[in-house]
């Protein structure tokens, strides 16, 4: 984690970030730590997650890593239990874990469909239902779900992914209605194509040359891909006090990709 200027936006806050070993989740965990949060990093990739937590600690942040399969109710409960034991509070939950399978409904296997929906949607349900009681005890907080521009508009050969991210958008709104009285805000961020290992993996799934695939993904009004740090900045906004009157919102951060949709 490279040194950078901090405004202490999350000073004295405790945050849990899933999918924190790479991509948007990693950038978010790093930024949160820089802004003063004590961060629990969660990911199924133990080696990468432990390395990320060490790097944050070396840079002066406070972070711990807990390996977890976010589709497991037991693992979700264990994650929240770790936050309670280590920090006795939880103020921010970022449901960032996600996968994609580029296939139409004719091409995709049932097991692949189930896995995409489990990682992308069920995980939000599981983590949030365990987190909300601790968050309420902590005086309230903010849940940020990572959806997608393809949760608001469809895309080719991505049926399970689009279905899952559309579900995340409406689950976000339903949760915002249910938990506002507990001073818990629930929003989602809808990134456009962002330069992450997952995006590069899509080229392999589709059998396209990576450079050609990324060039096509960059065809949007701003003429480039997003970076994980840019999406993390949007997540930080939703986590902090600057968005204190926002709940149930789907914040699009896509370089203008949906402007003509």
Secondary structure, 3 states (H helix, E strand, C coil): CCCCCCCCCCCCCEEEEECCCCHHHHHHHHHHHHCCCEEEEEECCHHHHHHHHHHHHHCCCEEEEEECCCCCHHHHHHHHHHHHHHHCCCCEEEECCCCCCCCCCCCCCHHHHHHHHHHHHHHHHHHHHHHHHHHHHCCCEEEEEECCHHHCCCCCCCHHHHHHHHHHHHHHHHHHHHHHHHCEEEEEEEECCECCHHHHHHHHHHCCCHHHHHHHHCCCCCCCCECHHHHHHHHHHHHCHHHCCCCCCEEEECCCCCCCC
